């Protein structure tokens, strides 16, 4: 992962630190803090730091200074103030405007988004709002951009705290882990995964009373706010045993138990298989069998994440432990495997910056394993696709197909082909999308991977809908929905139900379309570990149909989509939320949408 230079306190060095979380400030070594004379200078600096590519001067002038008598002159004044703050080692100039920070400069929000949790947890502004208390008048488009970035920064802080709790737990630092978990839960009290982690940590520390109180308080709040009970993740956390040394058995016995667990999971007897794998990990700890401690945890995590719905959080705990053990003993292939799976879970949760770090690490550690490289590239391509960085996504996914074929991993090919088909669909290349999705479906059927089929089938149905063939779309989507329900997979059910809703709307049954979209949302989110992008994709359909038919909840749907997409950095869905908002007459949305559309077009 990216390593940032030194601790946060640079007051005794010549380094420049830029704090954008909380009350903003710039410190240049012993010279102390530099004070901007204009709030818009802070907004301008934050925009330059967080933009993916250098913005044009005309864009900056219209974004922040449209209300000034001379916007271009006002921009020059703001850039000059930033130049003075950076000192001789930094620069900000050109058109487009390129920001060059001084050598060794540290920006807190970049550490949170791109750095390790060990560096980020010491930041004084961790968990605080981006540019806290900053109000910029007469710049509605900038305010729209800032709100999205504040949501993203808050989500990044939350993800860091959750990761810090898991990482500290894996190192045996339970007290520190509990502290981080408490902070994460406070930032998002209804997040079941935060609560499950905190409860699990209390149980591991032997504080069963605290675990019971936390569980009861969460259950009460969940009933009051959402009218539901805690799900499987919290229930499993309450069953977490405290630390107890395992009985001493030989390696052969541990291997046999692990093999039996894996076989049971493969045969569909998942809960019994998972219990055997938990036993194998515990016994391997007692025997001090390093390789078995790692391998049993990797297999256990795979079963919890991929086969047993709603228990990703326990799987993450196993992966962090496997990663720490493997890294300490130089088992680099196992480190790669663990980090690829950690990246996959963060991908599902919409924590794309964290996912990118884990998956990039996995590629580095898996240099001699085409199989793990193919997995990491597939997930990296999926991350970039969710973020609407389509060119990068295609590059990763095409490499993943090639590596999967060479490694004899047809299921990895199936996954990568389906994601390539989704990108082609979004690009409007319908013939290419159909070919890629048909190939994915055919290969999945050939390899008997029926559990994955509803995903490419649902996308294939959307291709037919885009071709103005609602009858053909309905047939594909009904097959996908029926199989998804048989499997009991919330994501696939939600995806297929969304497509069927659009078919209903295309054939004039608007009432059924809205009912199916509500059902899709409920199905996709019924467990603690949904595919967050899919939640946004369903919301976008609700917004589109809501605008078209004047639904009274459209405004609320637009705000929900904006919040979800902004927190995670889903650019295409953020753009859609802005376009929906502009159609509803929301100030600043049209201008902000134009800027973002230009960025996405460059990556399409």
Secondary structure, DSSP 8 states (H G I E B T S, - for coil): ----SS-S--TTSS-EEEE-BSS-EEEEGGG-EE--S-HHHHHHHHHHHH-SS---HHHHHHHH-TTSTTHHHHHHHHHHHHHHHH-TT-EEETTTTEEE--TT-EEHHHHHHHS-HHHHTT-TTTTS-BTTT---TT-HHHHHHHHHHHHHHHHHHHHHHHHHHHHHHHTT-HHHHHHHHHHHHHHSTT-HHHHHHHHHHHHHTT-HHHHHHHHHHHHHHHHHHHS----HHHHHHHT-----------HHHHHHHHHHHHHHHHTT-HHHHHHHHHHHHHHHHHHT-HHHHHHHHHHHHHIIIIISTT-HHHHHHHHHHHHHHHHHTT-HHHHHHHHHHHHHHHHHTT-HHHHHHHHHHHHHHTTT-HHHHHHHHHHHHHHHHHTT-HHHHHHHHHHHHHHHHHHT-HHHHHHHHHHHHHHHHHHT-HHHHHHHHHHHHHHHHHTT-TTTHHHHHHHHHHHHHHTT-HHHHHHHHHHHHHHHHHHT-HHHHHHHHHHHHHHHHHTT-HHHHHHHHHHHHHHHTSSSS--HHHHHHHHHHHHHHHHHHT-TTHHHHHHHHHHHHHHHT-HHHHHHHHHHHHHTT-TTHHHHHHHHHHHHHHH-
